[in-house]
Amino acid sequence: MKIPICDLCAKSNALCSGCEERLKEGRLSELDVTISRLLQKLSDTYNLQGADFYKAVDLDRLVIVLTKGDVGVLIGREGKVVSEISTAVGKKVRIAEVSGDMHKTVSDIVVPARLLGINTVFGDGKQKYRVRLAKNEIRQLPADAKTLEKALGQLFESDVLISFE
């Protein structure tokens, strides 16, 4: 299993100069480091070889763990792995897959709300995304619209606007 920090940092309580610099630059977060270390420990107990931890996104009451690969591996049999992550973080955890398909990634994040579509908007010399969600499913979102916009913006490294239809 791949994690965003090096193996030495995952097994110790200190960060090497490379990982420390990525943390200061904002390419890593404290939550990424915490979950990476936790997954390193859990890999001794569970077989986590099919998934690669990519990034963690904190949505106040929910943490989204983004993975490249098999989502089921990080959920675990009967949800044991995701339950241990949730206990360690102190918040509810959702596992979502980051793939080349932006529609699938956003759909995994906003489930059980229904994703109607994603539009690319060009303006001001920048590319932005407009994520369209069903208006009657606002209450089913894992977080409020502004928090989701910020999280998706970090993930896709672009401005994201959520609209309800």
N, C-alpha and C positions, 0 to 999 in steps of 0.2 A: 504494500500500500504506500502510495506517495502522499506526503504531507508538505505544506508550504515552508516548513523550517527543516533544517538539517537534522540527521539522526542524533548527533551529539547534543544539540540543543533540546531535542525532544526527550532525551533520557536524563538530562540534568536540569537544575533549577536556574541556570544562567544561560544567557544567549551569547553566541559567538559574535565577532565584530560584523560579519556579513548579515546575519539575521537581525542584529541590533540596528544596523543602518537601514535595512528594509522597514523595520518597525518605525524608526524616526521619520522616514520618507512617506509613510502612510501606505506602503504597498502591503503591509501586514498590520493586523490589529492585535491588541492584547487578547481578544476573544479567539482569534486564529491560533495564537500561541497556546492558549489554554486548551482548546479542543484538540490541537495537534498532539500535545503531551498526553491528553486523556486517551486519544485513539491509539497512541503508541503503547500505553499500558493495557488497553483493552485487546490489542492484537495478540497479547500473550494468552488470553482466555478464549477469544473468538477468532474465527478465520475471516479476516478483513481484506483478503488479497484482491478481491474483485472490484474494489472501489478506491478512488483516489480523492482525498479531501482537497477541495479547491479553496473555499472561503466560507467564513461564517458572517451572517448579516444579522445584527441585533435590531429587532423591531419593537423595542420596549418590553412588551409582555410575551414575545415570541422570538426565538432564535431560529433562523433558517440556515441549515448546514448544506452547502452546495458541494456536490460531488461530481466527478467525472467518472463514469462507469456505472456499475450496478448499484442502484439505489437500495435494493433489498438487502445488500450486505451490511449497510450502515443502519438499517432498521433492525435487522437480526431476527432470529427465530422468536416468534411471539413478542416482538418489539423489545427484546431485552437490551440490545445495544443502544437504541435511541432512548430508552428509559434511563439507562445509566448516564448518558450524556445529559439528559434533562435534569437528573438529580444533581450532577456535578455543577451545571451552569445555574441551576435554581430557577429555570424558566421552561416553558413548554418548548419542545424542539420539533421542527419539521425538516425532513430531508427532501432535497430537490436536486434534480440532475441538471448540470450545465452542459449543454450540447451545442452544436452548431445551429440548431433550430431554436431561434429566439422565441417563437410561439410556444413551443413545448416547455421551455424554461420558465417563462412567465406564467403559463398555465399551471405548472407544478407549484409555483409560489402562491398564487391567488386561490387555489382550490380550497373550498368547494364552490367558490364563486365562478361564474362562467365567463371565460374570455371570449369576447366577440371578435376581436381582431387587433392588429398592431399596424399603425400607419407610420411611414417615415415622412417627416415634415422638414423641408429645407427652407431656411430663412436666416437672415443675419449672418450669412457665411458659415452657418453651423448646421449640423444634422441633428434633429431631435426625433424622439419617438412619442407617438400618442397611443396609449394603451386604452382600448375601449372595453368597458365592462358593462354587464347588465345592470340597469338602474335598480331593479327590484331585488338585487342580491348584495346591496351595499353592506348589510349587517353580517353577511357571511365572510367578509374579508378578514384575513388574519390580523390586519392593522388598519389604521386610518389611511386615507388616500395620500396625505402629505408624507407620512412615514414610508409608505410603499414607493412613492415617487423618488424619494431620497435613496432608498435601498436599491431600486432598479437603476437609478442613475449611476450609483457607485458600481454596480455590477456591469453595466453596459458602457460605462465611461462616456456618457452622453446625457443630455437633458431628457427627462421623461415626464410626460404630462398624462395623468389619468383622467379619462372622461367617462361619464355614465350616460348610457342611452336607454 
